[in-house]
Each structure stands twice: as C-alpha cells, then as structure tokens.
Amino acid sequence: MIRAALLGASGKMGAEIMEAAPKQIEIVNFVSRKKNAEPKSVLLKDLSAKKLNVLIDFSSPDAMSEALKWCVKNKTAFLSGTTGI
C-alpha cells in the first residue's frame, strides 16, 4: 500500500485524484496552506513523514515550491502536476 498526502485536494485536480486513486494508494492526509481549510487537513509544516511514501501536489507554483523543499528535507518522494511554473 502506498501512503500519500495530497496538497491541493480542494481543487479540481485534487478532487479527480481522490476519485481516481487506485486501491493501492491510501490518501492519509490532506495538506493545506491555511489552518482548518478543510476537514482532515494539516499544515505542511505539521505533516509527519514517518508513514508517508509520497506527497502528491496539485496546488499553485508557490505551494509547490514549499512542498518540494519539505520533501527534500524529509526525504519523501514528490509527485507534482502543478501548472504555471
């Protein structure tokens, strides 16, 4: 089972990812840049990499940059579909 966090879950592509994620992928956290932005969301700075295999990013260029830095620091795989970079 791949354990993933999703940044940008409230957007159009984030919703598509939630719908299309295969059974082998478990979305364990929704990552937000704003506190209490959506249920089950955590701030990127509060995200734990302990049981996380990948951070999936479909957000904005600014958020993508922050997420990439977090992934490098925490040695976590990063998958981004952010456009407009």
Buried (B, 14 or more C-beta within 10 A) or exposed (E): EBBBBBBBBEBEBBEEBEEEBEEEBEBBBBBBBEEEBEEEBBEBEEBEBEEBBBBBBBBBEEBBBBBBEBBEEBEBEBEBBBEEE
